[in-house]
Amino acid sequence: MAVTNKRIIIKVGFLTKRTLELFLTKVESVGVEQTLTGRIFGFGSITVRGTGGTNEPFSHVANPLEFRRQVQHQIEEHTGSSSGPQ
């Protein structure tokens, strides 16, 4: 998993691979789901939603909240907007 200043890249699998490359300008949201066990041990599921109906779920992701934070940070940097306190 990687978040660059232009896109999100997710590659999973060993024998069979699943890959998602999505430009940050096409990302609508990153949803995070964590069970109680996931919160304790730091894993969860993410769903990357893109424009045009792209809905890509990934499970057993380490630190899913940090992944979402990094995506949001890069989107803010790219668009020049800030949602934090002034």
Buried (B, 14 or more C-beta within 10 A) or exposed (E): BEBEEEBBEBEBEEEEEEEBEBEBEBBEEBEBEBEEEBEEEEBBBBBBBBEEEEEBEBEEBEEBBEBBBBBBEBBBEEEEEEEEEE
